[in-house]
Amino acid sequence: MAIGNMNQNSDDDDKIVAEINMTPLIDIMLVLLIIFMVTSTAALESGMDIELPKTQVTNEKKQDEILIITLDREGKVAIQGKTVLDAEVPARIAAALKELKTESVILEGDTKAFLGKAVELMDMAKTAGAKSFSIAADEDPNKKK
């Protein structure tokens, strides 16, 4: 009889448990989510790679209520980080000003950008209804105040 009980117990122990451990999978997904959140926030900062001019003092404003127009060194224009064809620029500026319900414009121009193109963009924004203009610059810690 003792032998029969051993066989019965060993049959119960031989059952395979086929469960997937979800904890490592969830950990990996959370890490990926954090990485995507950080990289997408950095990508929203500016749609173009530009080098802003340096200045001694900069003024920070809320960017939610300001239209940002970017001009790179080749003369390409981006509105709110999205590249726009030259023919569409005036209409897109007007639409963005209405959408944001603002009259403020910040012009981000590369240090090597053509000044004539920057003046044209400011004129287009003024025609579209912009009342205040700012030129974006980075604060230079090497310059003395």
N, CA, C and O atoms as CSV, one atom per row, in Angstrom:
chain,resi,resn,atom,element,x,y,z
A,1,MET,N,N,0.801,-1.197,0.000
A,1,MET,CA,C,0.000,0.000,0.000
A,1,MET,C,C,0.841,1.257,0.000
A,1,MET,O,O,0.452,2.267,-0.586
A,2,ALA,N,N,1.943,1.206,0.625
A,2,ALA,CA,C,2.810,2.380,0.676
A,2,ALA,C,C,3.316,2.733,-0.705
A,2,ALA,O,O,3.518,3.910,-1.005
A,3,ILE,N,N,3.519,1.762,-1.532
A,3,ILE,CA,C,4.017,2.014,-2.882
A,3,ILE,C,C,2.946,2.717,-3.714
A,3,ILE,O,O,3.266,3.615,-4.493
A,4,GLY,N,N,1.711,2.333,-3.566
A,4,GLY,CA,C,0.621,2.967,-4.304
A,4,GLY,C,C,0.465,4.435,-3.962
A,4,GLY,O,O,0.160,5.234,-4.847
A,5,ASN,N,N,0.663,4.817,-2.715
A,5,ASN,CA,C,0.555,6.208,-2.309
A,5,ASN,C,C,1.678,7.057,-2.912
A,5,ASN,O,O,1.455,8.224,-3.237
A,6,MET,N,N,2.851,6.507,-3.062
A,6,MET,CA,C,3.968,7.246,-3.648
A,6,MET,C,C,3.693,7.566,-5.114
A,6,MET,O,O,3.987,8.669,-5.576
A,7,ASN,N,N,3.141,6.622,-5.833
A,7,ASN,CA,C,2.829,6.861,-7.241
A,7,ASN,C,C,1.743,7.924,-7.382
A,7,ASN,O,O,1.779,8.743,-8.300
A,8,GLN,N,N,0.810,7.903,-6.493
A,8,GLN,CA,C,-0.283,8.866,-6.554
A,8,GLN,C,C,0.237,10.274,-6.296
A,8,GLN,O,O,-0.189,11.212,-6.971
A,9,ASN,N,N,1.142,10.446,-5.342
A,9,ASN,CA,C,1.706,11.762,-5.047
A,9,ASN,C,C,2.604,12.253,-6.176
A,9,ASN,O,O,2.603,13.445,-6.482
A,10,SER,N,N,3.352,11.384,-6.789
A,10,SER,CA,C,4.258,11.804,-7.852
A,10,SER,C,C,3.487,12.240,-9.095
A,10,SER,O,O,3.984,13.072,-9.853
A,11,ASP,N,N,2.290,11.704,-9.327
A,11,ASP,CA,C,1.469,12.151,-10.451
A,11,ASP,C,C,1.005,13.585,-10.230
A,11,ASP,O,O,0.939,14.356,-11.187
A,12,ASP,N,N,0.685,13.964,-9.001
A,12,ASP,CA,C,0.259,15.334,-8.706
A,12,ASP,C,C,1.421,16.309,-8.859
A,12,ASP,O,O,1.226,17.439,-9.306
A,13,ASP,N,N,2.628,15.881,-8.492
A,13,ASP,CA,C,3.804,16.749,-8.577
A,13,ASP,C,C,4.275,16.932,-10.014
A,13,ASP,O,O,4.953,17.921,-10.293
A,14,ASP,N,N,3.958,16.048,-10.923
A,14,ASP,CA,C,4.433,16.110,-12.300
A,14,ASP,C,C,3.613,17.062,-13.162
A,14,ASP,O,O,3.961,17.262,-14.326
A,15,LYS,N,N,2.556,17.648,-12.653
A,15,LYS,CA,C,1.754,18.584,-13.437
A,15,LYS,C,C,2.572,19.847,-13.707
A,15,LYS,O,O,3.204,20.388,-12.801
A,16,ILE,N,N,2.557,20.298,-14.917
A,16,ILE,CA,C,3.324,21.476,-15.327
A,16,ILE,C,C,2.454,22.717,-15.184
A,16,ILE,O,O,1.317,22.761,-15.653
A,17,VAL,N,N,3.013,23.713,-14.534
A,17,VAL,CA,C,2.307,24.980,-14.382
A,17,VAL,C,C,2.758,25.874,-15.533
A,17,VAL,O,O,3.932,26.238,-15.595
A,18,ALA,N,N,1.871,26.230,-16.429
A,18,ALA,CA,C,2.199,27.014,-17.616
A,18,ALA,C,C,1.640,28.424,-17.472
A,18,ALA,O,O,0.675,28.781,-18.148
A,19,GLU,N,N,2.233,29.219,-16.608
A,19,GLU,CA,C,1.830,30.614,-16.429
A,19,GLU,C,C,2.966,31.518,-16.853
A,19,GLU,O,O,4.134,31.183,-16.656
A,20,ILE,N,N,2.642,32.651,-17.428
A,20,ILE,CA,C,3.650,33.640,-17.806
A,20,ILE,C,C,3.768,34.644,-16.675
A,20,ILE,O,O,2.765,35.163,-16.186
A,21,ASN,N,N,4.980,34.910,-16.270
A,21,ASN,CA,C,5.215,35.909,-15.232
A,21,ASN,C,C,5.129,37.290,-15.883
A,21,ASN,O,O,5.983,37.634,-16.700
A,22,MET,N,N,4.129,38.077,-15.542
A,22,MET,CA,C,3.869,39.366,-16.193
A,22,MET,C,C,4.703,40.512,-15.625
A,22,MET,O,O,4.807,41.556,-16.268
A,23,THR,N,N,5.286,40.360,-14.471
A,23,THR,CA,C,6.012,41.456,-13.827
A,23,THR,C,C,7.165,41.995,-14.681
A,23,THR,O,O,7.255,43.211,-14.850
A,24,PRO,N,N,8.056,41.144,-15.231
A,24,PRO,CA,C,9.133,41.700,-16.067
A,24,PRO,C,C,8.603,42.395,-17.324
A,24,PRO,O,O,9.156,43.405,-17.759
A,25,LEU,N,N,7.542,41.854,-17.899
A,25,LEU,CA,C,6.960,42.463,-19.092
A,25,LEU,C,C,6.407,43.858,-18.779
A,25,LEU,O,O,6.599,44.796,-19.553
A,26,ILE,N,N,5.730,43.984,-17.658
A,26,ILE,CA,C,5.176,45.277,-17.254
A,26,ILE,C,C,6.302,46.267,-16.961
A,26,ILE,O,O,6.201,47.440,-17.319
A,27,ASP,N,N,7.374,45.803,-16.313
A,27,ASP,CA,C,8.527,46.676,-16.044
A,27,ASP,C,C,9.133,47.205,-17.332
A,27,ASP,O,O,9.447,48.392,-17.425
A,28,ILE,N,N,9.299,46.354,-18.313
A,28,ILE,CA,C,9.871,46.777,-19.600
A,28,ILE,C,C,8.955,47.777,-20.291
A,28,ILE,O,O,9.429,48.768,-20.846
A,29,MET,N,N,7.662,47.532,-20.265
A,29,MET,CA,C,6.720,48.446,-20.916
A,29,MET,C,C,6.719,49.818,-20.241
A,29,MET,O,O,6.623,50.835,-20.929
A,30,LEU,N,N,6.821,49.869,-18.922
A,30,LEU,CA,C,6.873,51.154,-18.226
A,30,LEU,C,C,8.149,51.912,-18.557
A,30,LEU,O,O,8.114,53.132,-18.722
A,31,VAL,N,N,9.270,51.217,-18.656
A,31,VAL,CA,C,10.525,51.874,-19.032
A,31,VAL,C,C,10.430,52.427,-20.447
A,31,VAL,O,O,10.873,53.547,-20.702
A,32,LEU,N,N,9.862,51.660,-21.368
A,32,LEU,CA,C,9.692,52.151,-22.738
A,32,LEU,C,C,8.755,53.358,-22.790
A,32,LEU,O,O,8.996,54.303,-23.541
A,33,LEU,N,N,7.698,53.325,-21.998
A,33,LEU,CA,C,6.779,54.456,-21.945
A,33,LEU,C,C,7.492,55.722,-21.476
A,33,LEU,O,O,7.293,56.796,-22.045
A,34,ILE,N,N,8.311,55.598,-20.454
A,34,ILE,CA,C,9.064,56.757,-19.959
A,34,ILE,C,C,10.023,57.271,-21.013
A,34,ILE,O,O,10.138,58.483,-21.199
A,35,ILE,N,N,10.715,56.379,-21.708
A,35,ILE,CA,C,11.649,56.803,-22.761
A,35,ILE,C,C,10.909,57.547,-23.864
A,35,ILE,O,O,11.375,58.593,-24.317
A,36,PHE,N,N,9.770,57.030,-24.304
A,36,PHE,CA,C,9.002,57.706,-25.354
A,36,PHE,C,C,8.477,59.060,-24.892
A,36,PHE,O,O,8.443,60.010,-25.675
A,37,MET,N,N,8.067,59.158,-23.628
A,37,MET,CA,C,7.573,60.434,-23.123
A,37,MET,C,C,8.683,61.482,-23.110
A,37,MET,O,O,8.457,62.632,-23.487
A,38,VAL,N,N,9.859,61.098,-22.685
A,38,VAL,CA,C,10.982,62.042,-22.623
A,38,VAL,C,C,11.398,62.473,-24.015
A,38,VAL,O,O,11.617,63.661,-24.247
A,39,THR,N,N,11.513,61.539,-24.949
A,39,THR,CA,C,11.947,61.895,-26.295
A,39,THR,C,C,10.889,62.696,-27.040
A,39,THR,O,O,11.236,63.573,-27.831
A,40,SER,N,N,9.612,62.421,-26.810
A,40,SER,CA,C,8.585,63.193,-27.508
A,40,SER,C,C,8.522,64.619,-26.982
A,40,SER,O,O,8.234,65.537,-27.751
A,41,THR,N,N,8.781,64.832,-25.703
A,41,THR,CA,C,8.817,66.183,-25.147
A,41,THR,C,C,9.972,66.963,-25.736
A,41,THR,O,O,9.821,68.148,-26.035
A,42,ALA,N,N,11.106,66.340,-25.908
A,42,ALA,CA,C,12.261,67.012,-26.505
A,42,ALA,C,C,12.000,67.324,-27.970
A,42,ALA,O,O,12.469,68.346,-28.470
A,43,ALA,N,N,11.272,66.479,-28.659
A,43,ALA,CA,C,10.988,66.705,-30.070
A,43,ALA,C,C,10.016,67.855,-30.269
A,43,ALA,O,O,10.046,68.505,-31.314
A,44,LEU,N,N,9.156,68.124,-29.297
A,44,LEU,CA,C,8.194,69.208,-29.428
A,44,LEU,C,C,8.805,70.583,-29.244
A,44,LEU,O,O,8.194,71.586,-29.615
A,45,GLU,N,N,9.982,70.645,-28.688
A,45,GLU,CA,C,10.582,71.941,-28.391
A,45,GLU,C,C,10.757,72.780,-29.648
A,45,GLU,O,O,10.396,73.957,-29.650
A,46,SER,N,N,11.291,72.216,-30.699
A,46,SER,CA,C,11.452,72.942,-31.945
A,46,SER,C,C,11.479,71.937,-33.078
A,46,SER,O,O,12.058,70.859,-32.950
A,47,GLY,N,N,10.857,72.290,-34.173
A,47,GLY,CA,C,10.800,71.374,-35.299
A,47,GLY,C,C,12.041,71.405,-36.149
A,47,GLY,O,O,12.209,70.539,-37.008
A,48,MET,N,N,12.920,72.367,-35.948
A,48,MET,CA,C,14.110,72.503,-36.767
A,48,MET,C,C,15.336,72.629,-35.876
A,48,MET,O,O,15.252,73.040,-34.718
A,49,ASP,N,N,16.469,72.266,-36.447
A,49,ASP,CA,C,17.726,72.376,-35.724
A,49,ASP,C,C,18.328,73.741,-36.046
A,49,ASP,O,O,18.893,73.939,-37.122
A,50,ILE,N,N,18.205,74.682,-35.106
A,50,ILE,CA,C,18.725,76.022,-35.327
A,50,ILE,C,C,19.632,76.413,-34.179
A,50,ILE,O,O,19.530,75.873,-33.077
A,51,GLU,N,N,20.510,77.348,-34.446
A,51,GLU,CA,C,21.386,77.888,-33.411
A,51,GLU,C,C,20.936,79.314,-33.133
A,51,GLU,O,O,21.098,80.202,-33.970
A,52,LEU,N,N,20.369,79.525,-31.948
A,52,LEU,CA,C,19.861,80.848,-31.588
A,52,LEU,C,C,21.015,81.782,-31.270
A,52,LEU,O,O,22.048,81.345,-30.763
A,53,PRO,N,N,20.846,83.072,-31.565
A,53,PRO,CA,C,21.874,84.033,-31.174
A,53,PRO,C,C,21.964,84.159,-29.663
A,53,PRO,O,O,21.006,83.862,-28.949
A,54,LYS,N,N,23.103,84.595,-29.184
A,54,LYS,CA,C,23.332,84.729,-27.742
A,54,LYS,C,C,23.066,86.170,-27.313
A,54,LYS,O,O,23.316,87.105,-28.073
A,55,THR,N,N,22.558,86.345,-26.094
A,55,THR,CA,C,22.289,87.658,-25.538
A,55,THR,C,C,22.572,87.636,-24.047
A,55,THR,O,O,22.706,86.569,-23.449
A,56,GLN,N,N,22.663,88.815,-23.449
A,56,GLN,CA,C,22.950,88.894,-22.020
A,56,GLN,C,C,21.726,88.559,-21.178
A,56,GLN,O,O,21.843,87.880,-20.158
A,57,VAL,N,N,20.565,89.026,-21.591
A,57,VAL,CA,C,19.343,88.848,-20.802
A,57,VAL,C,C,18.261,88.270,-21.699
A,57,VAL,O,O,18.086,88.707,-22.836
A,58,THR,N,N,17.541,87.293,-21.184
A,58,THR,CA,C,16.392,86.755,-21.915
A,58,THR,C,C,15.154,86.852,-21.043
A,58,THR,O,O,15.239,86.783,-19.817
A,59,ASN,N,N,14.016,87.011,-21.675
A,59,ASN,CA,C,12.728,87.048,-20.973
A,59,ASN,C,C,11.976,85.774,-21.292
A,59,ASN,O,O,11.816,85.420,-22.460
A,60,GLU,N,N,11.516,85.085,-20.266
A,60,GLU,CA,C,10.745,83.857,-20.448
A,60,GLU,C,C,9.257,84.192,-20.379
A,60,GLU,O,O,8.820,84.893,-19.467
A,61,LYS,N,N,8.474,83.691,-21.346
A,61,LYS,CA,C,7.025,83.856,-21.348
A,61,LYS,C,C,6.394,82.488,-21.539
A,61,LYS,O,O,7.048,81.541,-21.974
A,62,LYS,N,N,5.114,82.400,-21.207
A,62,LYS,CA,C,4.396,81.160,-21.462
A,62,LYS,C,C,4.294,80.963,-22.964
A,62,LYS,O,O,3.822,81.853,-23.672
A,63,GLN,N,N,4.727,79.812,-23.462
A,63,GLN,CA,C,4.719,79.575,-24.893
A,63,GLN,C,C,3.397,79.002,-25.379
A,63,GLN,O,O,3.220,78.812,-26.582
A,64,ASP,N,N,2.461,78.723,-24.473
A,64,ASP,CA,C,1.175,78.181,-24.891
A,64,ASP,C,C,0.368,79.200,-25.673
A,64,ASP,O,O,-0.417,78.834,-26.548
A,65,GLU,N,N,0.555,80.473,-25.368
A,65,GLU,CA,C,-0.276,81.503,-25.971
A,65,GLU,C,C,0.486,82.357,-26.982
A,65,GLU,O,O,0.039,83.450,-27.331
A,66,ILE,N,N,1.623,81.872,-27.450
A,66,ILE,CA,C,2.453,82.630,-28.384
A,66,ILE,C,C,2.727,81.769,-29.610
A,66,ILE,O,O,3.022,80.580,-29.488
A,67,LEU,N,N,2.629,82.369,-30.787
A,67,LEU,CA,C,2.943,81.687,-32.037
A,67,LEU,C,C,4.454,81.700,-32.236
A,67,LEU,O,O,5.080,82.758,-32.162
A,68,ILE,N,N,5.042,80.542,-32.485
A,68,ILE,CA,C,6.483,80.446,-32.687
A,68,ILE,C,C,6.755,80.147,-34.154
A,68,ILE,O,O,6.310,79.131,-34.690
A,69,ILE,N,N,7.494,81.049,-34.795
A,69,ILE,CA,C,7.897,80.881,-36.189
A,69,ILE,C,C,9.407,80.652,-36.190
A,69,ILE,O,O,10.159,81.431,-35.604
A,70,THR,N,N,9.845,79.581,-36.848
A,70,THR,CA,C,11.251,79.215,-36.864
A,70,THR,C,C,11.806,79.366,-38.270
A,70,THR,O,O,11.184,78.943,-39.245
A,71,LEU,N,N,12.987,79.976,-38.366
A,71,LEU,CA,C,13.678,80.173,-39.647
A,71,LEU,C,C,15.064,79.559,-39.520
A,71,LEU,O,O,15.851,79.962,-38.663
A,72,ASP,N,N,15.367,78.565,-40.388
A,72,ASP,CA,C,16.694,77.950,-40.302
A,72,ASP,C,C,17.656,78.621,-41.270
A,72,ASP,O,O,17.277,79.524,-42.017
A,73,ARG,N,N,18.903,78.169,-41.246
A,73,ARG,CA,C,19.947,78.828,-42.051
A,73,ARG,C,C,19.724,78.697,-43.546
A,73,ARG,O,O,20.235,79.519,-44.306
A,74,GLU,N,N,18.968,77.680,-44.004
A,74,GLU,CA,C,18.684,77.530,-45.442
A,74,GLU,C,C,17.458,78.326,-45.879
A,74,GLU,O,O,17.140,78.363,-47.068
A,75,GLY,N,N,16.771,78.958,-44.943
A,75,GLY,CA,C,15.587,79.741,-45.274
A,75,GLY,C,C,14.285,78.970,-45.145
A,75,GLY,O,O,13.233,79.485,-45.522
A,76,LYS,N,N,14.325,77.739,-44.619
A,76,LYS,CA,C,13.102,76.960,-44.417
A,76,LYS,C,C,12.354,77.505,-43.204
A,76,LYS,O,O,12.970,77.915,-42.219
A,77,VAL,N,N,11.037,77.506,-43.279
A,77,VAL,CA,C,10.195,78.077,-42.237
A,77,VAL,C,C,9.373,76.971,-41.577
A,77,VAL,O,O,8.854,76.077,-42.245
A,78,ALA,N,N,9.268,77.053,-40.247
A,78,ALA,CA,C,8.399,76.141,-39.492
A,78,ALA,C,C,7.505,76.989,-38.601
A,78,ALA,O,O,7.956,77.963,-38.000
A,79,ILE,N,N,6.235,76.613,-38.521
A,79,ILE,CA,C,5.279,77.293,-37.662
A,79,ILE,C,C,4.837,76.298,-36.603
A,79,ILE,O,O,4.304,75.235,-36.917
A,80,GLN,N,N,5.067,76.658,-35.329
A,80,GLN,CA,C,4.786,75.773,-34.194
A,80,GLN,C,C,5.478,74.417,-34.369
A,80,GLN,O,O,4.924,73.383,-33.994
A,81,GLY,N,N,6.689,74.423,-34.939
A,81,GLY,CA,C,7.478,73.211,-35.065
A,81,GLY,C,C,7.202,72.384,-36.306
A,81,GLY,O,O,7.842,71.351,-36.500
A,82,LYS,N,N,6.267,72.803,-37.157
A,82,LYS,CA,C,5.942,72.044,-38.372
A,82,LYS,C,C,6.408,72.830,-39.594
A,82,LYS,O,O,6.034,73.989,-39.778
A,83,THR,N,N,7.229,72.187,-40.430
A,83,THR,CA,C,7.768,72.832,-41.621
A,83,THR,C,C,6.635,73.188,-42.582
A,83,THR,O,O,5.701,72.414,-42.793
A,84,VAL,N,N,6.753,74.394,-43.159
A,84,VAL,CA,C,5.713,74.918,-44.043
A,84,VAL,C,C,6.362,75.368,-45.343
A,84,VAL,O,O,7.457,75.930,-45.331
A,85,LEU,N,N,5.692,75.124,-46.464
A,85,LEU,CA,C,6.180,75.606,-47.757
A,85,LEU,C,C,6.045,77.124,-47.807
A,85,LEU,O,O,5.163,77.694,-47.165
A,86,ASP,N,N,6.924,77.778,-48.573
A,86,ASP,CA,C,6.934,79.243,-48.637
A,86,ASP,C,C,5.585,79.815,-49.086
A,86,ASP,O,O,5.154,80.848,-48.576
A,87,ALA,N,N,4.924,79.159,-50.025
A,87,ALA,CA,C,3.648,79.664,-50.537
A,87,ALA,C,C,2.541,79.607,-49.487
A,87,ALA,O,O,1.593,80.390,-49.550
A,88,GLU,N,N,2.648,78.693,-48.523
A,88,GLU,CA,C,1.609,78.505,-47.516
A,88,GLU,C,C,1.838,79.321,-46.246
A,88,GLU,O,O,0.970,79.346,-45.374
A,89,VAL,N,N,2.978,79.982,-46.123
A,89,VAL,CA,C,3.343,80.644,-44.870
A,89,VAL,C,C,2.321,81.690,-44.427
A,89,VAL,O,O,1.884,81.626,-43.278
A,90,PRO,N,N,1.909,82.654,-45.267
A,90,PRO,CA,C,0.957,83.669,-44.780
A,90,PRO,C,C,-0.361,83.074,-44.268
A,90,PRO,O,O,-0.869,83.489,-43.226
A,91,ALA,N,N,-0.908,82.107,-45.001
A,91,ALA,CA,C,-2.181,81.496,-44.593
A,91,ALA,C,C,-2.010,80.704,-43.303
A,91,ALA,O,O,-2.887,80.732,-42.440
A,92,ARG,N,N,-0.895,80.001,-43.163
A,92,ARG,CA,C,-0.665,79.205,-41.951
A,92,ARG,C,C,-0.443,80.097,-40.730
A,92,ARG,O,O,-0.863,79.756,-39.624
A,93,ILE,N,N,0.224,81.252,-40.934
A,93,ILE,CA,C,0.412,82.187,-39.817
A,93,ILE,C,C,-0.937,82.713,-39.352
A,93,ILE,O,O,-1.220,82.746,-38.154
A,94,ALA,N,N,-1.770,83.125,-40.304
A,94,ALA,CA,C,-3.099,83.653,-39.959
A,94,ALA,C,C,-3.933,82.596,-39.244
A,94,ALA,O,O,-4.604,82.900,-38.257
A,95,ALA,N,N,-3.897,81.360,-39.733
A,95,ALA,CA,C,-4.670,80.290,-39.112
A,95,ALA,C,C,-4.153,79.983,-37.701
A,95,ALA,O,O,-4.940,79.745,-36.784
A,96,ALA,N,N,-2.842,79.991,-37.537
A,96,ALA,CA,C,-2.270,79.697,-36.220
A,96,ALA,C,C,-2.580,80.800,-35.213
A,96,ALA,O,O,-2.840,80.514,-34.045
A,97,LEU,N,N,-2.555,82.055,-35.651
A,97,LEU,CA,C,-2.900,83.163,-34.752
A,97,LEU,C,C,-4.348,83.056,-34.285
A,97,LEU,O,O,-4.646,83.302,-33.117
A,98,LYS,N,N,-5.252,82.688,-35.199
A,98,LYS,CA,C,-6.661,82.523,-34.822
A,98,LYS,C,C,-6.841,81.323,-33.902
A,98,LYS,O,O,-7.596,81.383,-32.931
A,99,GLU,N,N,-6.144,80.234,-34.213
A,99,GLU,CA,C,-6.281,79.017,-33.410
A,99,GLU,C,C,-5.775,79.229,-31.986
A,99,GLU,O,O,-6.398,78.769,-31.029
A,100,LEU,N,N,-4.651,79.923,-31.844
A,100,LEU,CA,C,-4.082,80.173,-30.525
A,100,LEU,C,C,-4.739,81.353,-29.819
A,100,LEU,O,O,-4.522,81.568,-28.626
A,101,LYS,N,N,-5.539,82.115,-30.556
A,101,LYS,CA,C,-6.196,83.320,-30.020
A,101,LYS,C,C,-5.164,84.255,-29.393
A,101,LYS,O,O,-5.285,84.662,-28.237
A,102,THR,N,N,-4.152,84.580,-30.184
A,102,THR,CA,C,-3.067,85.430,-29.712
A,102,THR,C,C,-2.692,86.462,-30.765
A,102,THR,O,O,-3.032,86.337,-31.941
A,103,GLU,N,N,-1.993,87.469,-30.313
A,103,GLU,CA,C,-1.436,88.486,-31.214
A,103,GLU,C,C,0.069,88.580,-31.015
A,103,GLU,O,O,0.700,89.536,-31.465
A,104,SER,N,N,0.648,87.586,-30.339
A,104,SER,CA,C,2.078,87.586,-30.031
A,104,SER,C,C,2.801,86.547,-30.879
A,104,SER,O,O,2.324,85.428,-31.065
A,105,VAL,N,N,3.956,86.944,-31.385
A,105,VAL,CA,C,4.766,86.070,-32.233
A,105,VAL,C,C,6.204,86.076,-31.729
A,105,VAL,O,O,6.759,87.127,-31.408
A,106,ILE,N,N,6.797,84.889,-31.664
A,106,ILE,CA,C,8.234,84.773,-31.382
A,106,ILE,C,C,8.896,84.246,-32.643
A,106,ILE,O,O,8.475,83.230,-33.196
A,107,LEU,N,N,9.925,84.933,-33.093
A,107,LEU,CA,C,10.686,84.509,-34.259
A,107,LEU,C,C,11.975,83.862,-33.769
A,107,LEU,O,O,12.811,84.516,-33.144
A,108,GLU,N,N,12.127,82.569,-34.059
A,108,GLU,CA,C,13.359,81.850,-33.744
A,108,GLU,C,C,14.156,81.770,-35.032
A,108,GLU,O,O,13.800,81.016,-35.938
A,109,GLY,N,N,15.221,82.534,-35.119
A,109,GLY,CA,C,16.036,82.522,-36.321
A,109,GLY,C,C,17.435,82.021,-36.044
A,109,GLY,O,O,18.043,82.381,-35.036
A,110,ASP,N,N,17.946,81.196,-36.930
A,110,ASP,CA,C,19.313,80.714,-36.808
A,110,ASP,C,C,20.265,81.899,-36.944
A,110,ASP,O,O,19.953,82.874,-37.627
A,111,THR,N,N,21.427,81.812,-36.294
A,111,THR,CA,C,22.390,82.920,-36.368
A,111,THR,C,C,22.861,83.164,-37.789
A,111,THR,O,O,23.299,84.269,-38.109
A,112,LYS,N,N,22.780,82.156,-38.648
A,112,LYS,CA,C,23.217,82.301,-40.040
A,112,LYS,C,C,22.042,82.530,-40.987
A,112,LYS,O,O,22.227,82.509,-42.204
A,113,ALA,N,N,20.846,82.746,-40.460
A,113,ALA,CA,C,19.661,82.964,-41.302
A,113,ALA,C,C,19.741,84.328,-41.967
A,113,ALA,O,O,20.354,85.259,-41.444
A,114,PHE,N,N,19.107,84.428,-43.135
A,114,PHE,CA,C,19.085,85.662,-43.911
A,114,PHE,C,C,18.125,86.659,-43.260
A,114,PHE,O,O,16.956,86.341,-43.040
A,115,LEU,N,N,18.611,87.855,-42.952
A,115,LEU,CA,C,17.815,88.861,-42.251
A,115,LEU,C,C,16.598,89.294,-43.073
A,115,LEU,O,O,15.540,89.568,-42.506
A,116,GLY,N,N,16.734,89.359,-44.387
A,116,GLY,CA,C,15.612,89.751,-45.244
A,116,GLY,C,C,14.433,88.803,-45.108
A,116,GLY,O,O,13.281,89.236,-45.103
A,117,LYS,N,N,14.718,87.512,-44.998
A,117,LYS,CA,C,13.654,86.514,-44.839
A,117,LYS,C,C,12.966,86.685,-43.483
A,117,LYS,O,O,11.750,86.524,-43.380
A,118,ALA,N,N,13.739,87.010,-42.446
A,118,ALA,CA,C,13.164,87.241,-41.115
A,118,ALA,C,C,12.222,88.441,-41.144
A,118,ALA,O,O,11.150,88.401,-40.539
A,119,VAL,N,N,12.610,89.503,-41.837
A,119,VAL,CA,C,11.765,90.693,-41.940
A,119,VAL,C,C,10.489,90.359,-42.715
A,119,VAL,O,O,9.408,90.829,-42.361
A,120,GLU,N,N,10.609,89.547,-43.771
A,120,GLU,CA,C,9.427,89.121,-44.529
A,120,GLU,C,C,8.455,88.352,-43.634
A,120,GLU,O,O,7.245,88.571,-43.692
A,121,LEU,N,N,8.990,87.453,-42.809
A,121,LEU,CA,C,8.134,86.673,-41.904
A,121,LEU,C,C,7.432,87.571,-40.904
A,121,LEU,O,O,6.250,87.375,-40.621
A,122,MET,N,N,8.137,88.549,-40.365
A,122,MET,CA,C,7.525,89.476,-39.423
A,122,MET,C,C,6.435,90.300,-40.108
A,122,MET,O,O,5.395,90.576,-39.510
A,123,ASP,N,N,6.671,90.689,-41.352
A,123,ASP,CA,C,5.669,91.449,-42.103
A,123,ASP,C,C,4.429,90.598,-42.375
A,123,ASP,O,O,3.303,91.084,-42.277
A,124,MET,N,N,4.645,89.317,-42.720
A,124,MET,CA,C,3.504,88.412,-42.945
A,124,MET,C,C,2.693,88.243,-41.663
A,124,MET,O,O,1.462,88.227,-41.705
A,125,ALA,N,N,3.367,88.118,-40.537
A,125,ALA,CA,C,2.678,87.963,-39.259
A,125,ALA,C,C,1.901,89.230,-38.912
A,125,ALA,O,O,0.783,89.154,-38.402
A,126,LYS,N,N,2.486,90.386,-39.184
A,126,LYS,CA,C,1.797,91.654,-38.906
A,126,LYS,C,C,0.551,91.785,-39.768
A,126,LYS,O,O,-0.498,92.221,-39.294
A,127,THR,N,N,0.668,91.409,-41.032
A,127,THR,CA,C,-0.476,91.445,-41.933
A,127,THR,C,C,-1.566,90.483,-41.457
A,127,THR,O,O,-2.753,90.766,-41.616
A,128,ALA,N,N,-1.170,89.349,-40.875
A,128,ALA,CA,C,-2.128,88.344,-40.401
A,128,ALA,C,C,-2.778,88.738,-39.084
A,128,ALA,O,O,-3.727,88.084,-38.652
A,129,GLY,N,N,-2.284,89.808,-38.426
A,129,GLY,CA,C,-2.933,90.278,-37.203
A,129,GLY,C,C,-2.070,90.269,-35.958
A,129,GLY,O,O,-2.568,90.555,-34.869
A,130,ALA,N,N,-0.798,89.951,-36.085
A,130,ALA,CA,C,0.086,89.948,-34.916
A,130,ALA,C,C,0.384,91.375,-34.486
A,130,ALA,O,O,0.577,92.256,-35.323
A,131,LYS,N,N,0.422,91.601,-33.171
A,131,LYS,CA,C,0.678,92.944,-32.640
A,131,LYS,C,C,2.027,93.038,-31.935
A,131,LYS,O,O,2.662,94.092,-31.965
A,132,SER,N,N,2.475,91.954,-31.301
A,132,SER,CA,C,3.764,92.018,-30.610
A,132,SER,C,C,4.698,90.947,-31.148
A,132,SER,O,O,4.286,89.822,-31.432
A,133,PHE,N,N,5.959,91.321,-31.282
A,133,PHE,CA,C,6.973,90.439,-31.827
A,133,PHE,C,C,8.118,90.307,-30.837
A,133,PHE,O,O,8.466,91.262,-30.144
A,134,SER,N,N,8.694,89.126,-30.778
A,134,SER,CA,C,9.903,88.886,-29.995
A,134,SER,C,C,10.835,88.057,-30.848
A,134,SER,O,O,10.396,87.281,-31.697
A,135,ILE,N,N,12.117,88.226,-30.619
A,135,ILE,CA,C,13.113,87.418,-31.302
A,135,ILE,C,C,13.762,86.534,-30.245
A,135,ILE,O,O,14.275,87.025,-29.240
A,136,ALA,N,N,13.734,85.227,-30.481
A,136,ALA,CA,C,14.263,84.269,-29.516
A,136,ALA,C,C,15.783,84.320,-29.505
A,136,ALA,O,O,16.429,84.457,-30.544
A,137,ALA,N,N,16.337,84.208,-28.304
A,137,ALA,CA,C,17.787,84.168,-28.134
A,137,ALA,C,C,18.106,83.330,-26.908
A,137,ALA,O,O,17.283,83.191,-26.002
A,138,ASP,N,N,19.302,82.777,-26.889
A,138,ASP,CA,C,19.785,82.039,-25.720
A,138,ASP,C,C,20.625,82.968,-24.883
A,138,ASP,O,O,21.348,83.814,-25.410
A,139,GLU,N,N,20.528,82.808,-23.555
A,139,GLU,CA,C,21.341,83.627,-22.656
A,139,GLU,C,C,22.771,83.101,-22.679
A,139,GLU,O,O,22.997,81.900,-22.532
A,140,ASP,N,N,23.734,83.997,-22.862
A,140,ASP,CA,C,25.138,83.629,-22.924
A,140,ASP,C,C,25.775,83.845,-21.552
A,140,ASP,O,O,25.916,84.987,-21.114
A,141,PRO,N,N,26.156,82.782,-20.876
A,141,PRO,CA,C,26.730,82.934,-19.533
A,141,PRO,C,C,28.115,83.575,-19.568
A,141,PRO,O,O,28.601,84.027,-18.532
A,142,ASN,N,N,28.757,83.624,-20.726
A,142,ASN,CA,C,30.108,84.202,-20.818
A,142,ASN,C,C,30.105,85.721,-20.892
A,142,ASN,O,O,31.106,86.363,-20.573
A,143,LYS,N,N,28.991,86.297,-21.310
A,143,LYS,CA,C,28.911,87.761,-21.395
A,143,LYS,C,C,28.598,88.336,-20.036
A,143,LYS,O,O,27.745,87.821,-19.313
A,144,LYS,N,N,29.290,89.409,-19.689
A,144,LYS,CA,C,29.072,90.068,-18.406
A,144,LYS,C,C,27.916,91.038,-18.517
A,144,LYS,O,O,27.705,91.670,-19.552
A,145,LYS,N,N,27.168,91.142,-17.426
A,145,LYS,CA,C,26.007,92.037,-17.409
A,145,LYS,C,C,26.412,93.446,-17.084
A,145,LYS,O,O,25.562,94.335,-17.026
